[in-house]
Structures are given as structure tokens and as C-alpha cells.
Amino acid sequence: MSTLQNAQDAWSQPDGTINEKAIAAVVAARQEGGWGRSLHDILTIARRNLLIEFRNPAEILVSTAFPISLFLVFTASFAKVVAPGESYSSYAQFLLPFTLVQGLIFGSVNVGSVFYNDLESGRDVRLRAMPIARLAAVGGRLVAAAVRILFQISGIVLVGHLVGFRFYSGLLSTIGFFLLPTVFVLSIALIAVYIAIGAQSSETILAVMNPWILPFTFLSIGYVPKEGFPDWAVGFVSHNPVSMVTQAMRALANGEPAAQSVIITLAWSLALVLLFGPLTLRAYKRKI
Amino acid sequence: MLPDPHVAAIAQQMIAQRQETGWRRAIDDSLLITGRNLIRLQRNPIVIVAIAIFPMVFLIGFWVVGQKLMAAQGVNYIQYLVPIINLQALFFAGLGSAIMLAKDIETGMMERARVMPISRVAVVAGLVLAYLIRGLLATFILLAVAYGLGFRFQGGFFALLGYFSLVIIFTAACITGYSILALKLRTPTLVDAVAIIPYTPLLLLSNGFSPTENFPIWLQPIVRYQPVSVTCDALRALVEGSANGGSLYVASLLWLVGILVALGSWSVRLYKSL
């Protein structure tokens, strides 16, 4: 009782408000700010999101299995159409980077709907009231989404290996092959998150995202090289960001020069972040 | 204790007077539930996307990607592609019906319908009817878009009739098959997640997008004779008005009716034990 009384005496000022220096001292003692604490909080939130994923594995398994089955089926049915006289495995080498990106882009809808469920259940309001780093709510989700994406990439690459997909490049390029789509898809997931904030139901996210994701994936150099397209489509096909990331990943896997397409892909991601980052932040602040 | 025979007689008379059983009542109730389901479909934005935009995007997408390469193989791709895109739209109608059924089970609508003085078949028939309408609507929109891209129906009146009868039976088979998932799993999100699993082997591993000869030799028998391929062959023959349309139609009908009977009896058993 007496210690509490002392503490109150130390805090309160003659005009009845609380001494701000004292608050700062408390915050400092509990280490609520600072890099170490922020990192710790980010990892805690990331762990929580990943636990949700892995305790309900149906969703992540299906969203990994779907691109895998698309990859296998398209290899079986289109190899002879796209490259008559060549082997199935050479088309697999051509197709895998694209199916990977395509599957991940469709998966970005999931990032949005997880976020939507969090907003619905009031989780973000709760996080606000807790003594954690402000960055953690966003950072934790990003880390969790990245881990999820890397898990999916690994699964798809493993199956691709069975059909004949190989890395013909060095370690650095291989790492780039894993990281580039992660960055690209996270920047697209930002759009899904932005939609999620304003959405009336989690189905809205799917309904808004899919109609434009599909044309971008179809009209890309993914299934067919750009020579296979009618002339009026070639311009769009060759500048489509999905084509860019596909081209970059093919180059990274085959050990060809990849710098230009990698840089263009990263520029697209940066542009998306610069556009949707502030929009999302503003909408989020309004919502909470 | 046995009910008083007099009371039982009065109850029978009341039921007769209110016409709770009988064909007329069953049809009325089914139409009522169909109306309810259609209102739910209208109010869901994703349904409009699924009916109008999805098939269109898939048709145009595959057409743009494949027409040049398929032409090199001597295939007029727009004529070749429309049947499988149509079947895909019907497949998605079946998927949607399963999600709605799971929602009805989860929210207790099913139990509510049980205690109401309506025909027992009404809930099922209402679901099937609503999604048949959705499937037909998607088909009309798709054919209109395809017409704009150069698709032409070359068969006569009976071929057109055959085409639409296959569309209806295929939708019924999809709804029946998917209803098993809904009755077993009972949670909409789970149904949604798992529902994509029959899609890949049946629709994509068919000769719908690419002729059978392009598949690896060991896969060709499966690709050629599985139900979606056979139905696709029949639809294409009807579109082109080819002479073998009749025999392919019968083959497809045999597959679809067989599936309907087999999965239908399973589904009815699950529904009764609900």
C-alpha cells in the first residue's frame, strides 16, 4: 500500500496530470520499445499466426497441392503443344517457375482473408491495448506470410524435381529463386490486405482479386513463350509483371543472366508497396 | 401408448386438408425453397463473378494462349474449347451448391426445415433447382461470349437439345457428387478447401483443353475414357454436328447416369442419417 502511495506521489503533478517522465521511465524499464523488444514481439506474433496455419493444415496443404497438380497436369497436356518433339521434362523446366508464382499469387488471397478474420474478431484492437511494439502487428504477419510462402515454394520445387526440374545455377541464384517470388507475392498480398480492411465478408476478397489475377497469369509468358500469342497480345504479355518475375526465375534456375528481369520485378514490388502501403495504413488506422 | 384411433383419424384428416404431402405440395415447396436459394445467390457478389466473369476469363485466357499453337496442330481452338469451359462452369456450380448445403447444415436451416410442415424433398430439390438455374445461366452467358469470339453451333435442333440435356445432367451429377462432401464435412470453409481436389484430375486431366494424343502414352487411356472427356467429346460432336454425335451422346449419358445413380444413392443415405 505504501509503495503504491509512493509511486502515485512520484507520478502525479500538482495540476493532477501524470508526470510524463515517469511514464517514459516505466516504459523504458519494461523495454516496450527498442529493436530487441520489437524483434521479440514480431516473432511472437509470427509464431501465433504460423501455429494457426499448421494446426489447421487443410488450407495450406490444399493451396500447395493445387499449384502442384496444375503443374503436373499442364506438363502432361501442353508439353507436346508448346514444344512438339521436345521432352516433357524440358517443358517442366520451363513451366515450374510460372506455376509457382501463379499458385502463390492465388494464395495471397488467403493472406487477406486471415487478416479479415483478425479484424472481425477484434484481434487488432486487442493488440493495440497490449504493451507490445506497434510494428509487431504488421511485422509479425509479414514474417508469418513469408514463412508460409517459402514452405509452399519448397513443396513445389521438390515435386518439380521429380518431373525433371533442376537448378543449373549457383547457390546465390538458387537463394534468389526462393526469395524473389516471396518479395513479389508479399507486395501483391498487400492489395489483398487493403481490400480486406474495407471488405464486408471474406468472400469479397476473392471476388475482387481473382478477376484481375486470372488475366495477368493467362496473358504471361508462363504457359507459352510470347511467340505463341497473337500479335495484339504480345505487347501486354512481354511487359506483364507476372511475365517479368517468371522470366527472372527461369534465368535464376537456368544460370542465365537475370539482373535486368530481377530488377524490374523488384521495381514492380516497390511500386506496389509505395502505392498500397500508405493506402493500407490509412484505411487500417481508420478502422481500428 | 397407442394414440386414440379417433385422434389419429382427425390428424390424418388435418394433414389431408393442409395438403402437406402429395406431388402438388412437394412441387410448391420445392419452388419456394428454390426461390429462397436464388435470392441468396443474387445477394452474394462472388456468385455473379462465378457465373459471368470466371467462365469468360477462362475462355478468353485459354483461347489467347492456345489458339496459335493449336492451329499448328490443326485444331480450331475456340470450337474445341467451349465444351470444357462450359463443363468447368457447371463444376463450379456444383461446388457452390455444396458450400450452400454445408451452410444450411451449419446454421441449422436444415433442422428448421425438418420441423416445418413442408415436403421432405423440398430442401434438396430446392437446392438442385437453384443451382441448375445458375448452371444454365452461366452456360448462356458463356455461349454468347464464345459467339463473339467466333464460336458457331453447327449441329441442328436435336444437337442443340442434346447439348443442353447433357449440360443439365452434368450439373445434376456435379451437385450430387459435391453434396456428399457437404454432408460428410458439414463446415463450409472445409468444403471450400477440399472441393478443388476432384477438379484437377477430372477436368484438367481430360481431353478438354488439349487432344488426348498430346498426353504421355501411359496416361492416354485414362484421359480418353474418363467421364469428363467422354462428355466433352459428345458436346464437341454435337457442336460440330458430326455423324458420331449420337453414339458419343449415349456413351456420355451412360457415364453421367451411372454417376448420378451411384453417388445419388450414397448422398440420399447420408442425408437421411443427418
Contacts between the chains, C-beta under 8 A, distances in Angstrom:
chain1	res1	chain2	res2	distance
A	58	B	190	6.4
A	58	B	193	5.0
A	58	B	194	6.9
A	59	B	193	5.3
A	62	B	193	5.0
A	62	B	194	6.8
A	62	B	196	6.3
A	62	B	197	7.4
A	65	B	197	7.9
A	66	B	196	5.8
A	66	B	200	7.4
A	69	B	200	4.1
A	69	B	201	7.8
A	69	B	204	7.5
A	70	B	200	7.1
A	70	B	204	7.2
A	73	B	200	6.1
A	73	B	204	4.1
A	73	B	205	5.6
A	74	B	204	7.7
A	76	B	205	7.2
A	76	B	215	5.3
A	76	B	216	6.0
A	76	B	219	6.0
A	77	B	204	7.2
A	77	B	205	7.6
A	77	B	209	6.0
A	77	B	210	4.0
A	77	B	214	5.9
A	77	B	215	6.0
A	78	B	209	7.8
A	78	B	210	5.9
A	78	B	214	7.2
A	79	B	214	7.4
A	80	B	210	7.9
A	80	B	213	7.6
A	80	B	214	4.0
A	80	B	215	7.9
A	81	B	66	7.2
A	81	B	69	5.0
A	81	B	70	6.7
A	81	B	73	6.7
A	81	B	210	5.7
A	81	B	214	5.6
A	82	B	69	6.1
A	84	B	72	7.8
A	88	B	216	6.6
A	203	B	44	7.0
A	203	B	45	7.4
A	203	B	46	4.6
A	204	B	45	6.3
A	204	B	46	7.5
A	206	B	46	6.2
A	207	B	45	4.9
A	207	B	46	4.2
A	207	B	49	4.7
A	210	B	49	6.9
A	210	B	54	7.5
A	211	B	49	6.1
A	211	B	53	5.1
A	211	B	54	7.9
A	211	B	57	6.5
A	214	B	54	7.9
A	214	B	57	4.6
A	214	B	58	7.3
A	214	B	61	6.2
A	215	B	57	6.3
A	215	B	60	7.9
A	215	B	61	6.7
A	218	B	57	7.5
A	218	B	60	7.8
A	218	B	61	3.2
A	218	B	62	7.3
A	218	B	64	6.8
A	218	B	65	5.9
A	219	B	61	7.2
A	219	B	64	6.3
A	219	B	65	7.7
A	223	B	65	5.4
A	224	B	65	5.3
A	224	B	66	7.5
A	224	B	69	6.4
A	228	B	65	7.1
A	228	B	68	5.2
A	228	B	69	5.2
A	229	B	64	6.5
A	229	B	65	7.3
A	229	B	68	6.9
A	230	B	64	6.7
A	230	B	67	6.9
A	230	B	68	6.4
A	233	B	64	5.6
